[in-house]
């Protein structure tokens, strides 16, 4: 599974660093390093709605406070 988190300036200001850290920690905690390919990208084109995160090409808007729920639903829920 490929997960890409935007690190462009708008998403950075909205908390992409915190989301990256949270998802990295959850991937490690759940032993998913071999199943989840985490990547960064500049501008995913959806700057107004929060930090852009794609899961296998599907675009989501995530906030630092919703990162854990996002992980449970969109990453764990697909494995």
LINCORNOR-V704648 format. One record per pair of residues at least 6 apart in sequence whose C-alpha atoms are under 8 Angstrom apart, sorted by sequence separation. I is the first residue (numbers start at 0). J is the second residue. D is the distance in whole Angstrom. If there is no record, write none. Layout:
i=I j=J d=D
i=I j=J d=D
This chain:
i=5 j=11 d=8
i=26 j=32 d=6
i=45 j=51 d=6
i=52 j=58 d=6
i=53 j=59 d=6
i=51 j=58 d=7
i=52 j=59 d=5
i=43 j=51 d=6
i=51 j=59 d=6
i=52 j=60 d=6
i=61 j=69 d=7
i=6 j=15 d=6
i=26 j=35 d=7
i=51 j=60 d=5
i=52 j=61 d=7
i=5 j=15 d=7
i=6 j=16 d=8
i=50 j=60 d=5
i=51 j=61 d=6
i=4 j=15 d=7
i=49 j=60 d=5
i=50 j=61 d=5
i=48 j=60 d=6
i=49 j=61 d=6
i=50 j=62 d=6
i=49 j=62 d=6
i=23 j=37 d=8
i=4 j=19 d=7
i=45 j=60 d=8
i=54 j=73 d=8
i=54 j=74 d=8
i=10 j=42 d=8
i=2 j=35 d=7
i=4 j=37 d=8
i=6 j=39 d=6
i=7 j=40 d=7
i=0 j=34 d=6
i=1 j=35 d=6
i=2 j=36 d=6
i=3 j=37 d=6
i=4 j=38 d=6
i=5 j=39 d=6
i=6 j=40 d=6
i=7 j=41 d=5
i=8 j=42 d=8
i=0 j=35 d=5
i=1 j=36 d=5
i=2 j=37 d=5
i=3 j=38 d=5
i=4 j=39 d=5
i=5 j=40 d=5
i=6 j=41 d=5
i=7 j=42 d=5
i=15 j=50 d=6
i=0 j=36 d=6
i=1 j=37 d=6
i=2 j=38 d=6
i=3 j=39 d=5
i=4 j=40 d=6
i=5 j=41 d=5
i=6 j=42 d=7
i=10 j=46 d=7
i=13 j=49 d=6
i=14 j=50 d=7
i=1 j=38 d=7
i=3 j=40 d=7
i=5 j=42 d=6
i=9 j=46 d=6
i=13 j=50 d=6
i=5 j=43 d=6
i=10 j=49 d=6
i=11 j=50 d=8
i=10 j=50 d=5
i=9 j=50 d=8
i=10 j=51 d=7
i=25 j=67 d=8
i=18 j=61 d=8
i=18 j=62 d=7
i=22 j=66 d=7
i=5 j=50 d=6
i=18 j=63 d=5
i=21 j=66 d=7
i=22 j=67 d=7
i=25 j=70 d=8
i=4 j=50 d=7
i=5 j=51 d=5
i=17 j=63 d=6
i=21 j=67 d=7
i=4 j=51 d=6
i=5 j=52 d=6
i=15 j=62 d=8
i=4 j=52 d=5
i=14 j=62 d=7
i=15 j=63 d=7
i=18 j=66 d=6
i=22 j=70 d=7
i=3 j=52 d=6
i=4 j=53 d=7
i=13 j=62 d=7
i=14 j=63 d=6
i=2 j=52 d=7
i=3 j=53 d=5
i=2 j=53 d=6
i=3 j=54 d=7
i=1 j=53 d=8
i=2 j=54 d=5
i=1 j=54 d=6
i=2 j=55 d=6
i=0 j=54 d=7
i=1 j=55 d=5
i=0 j=55 d=6
i=1 j=56 d=8
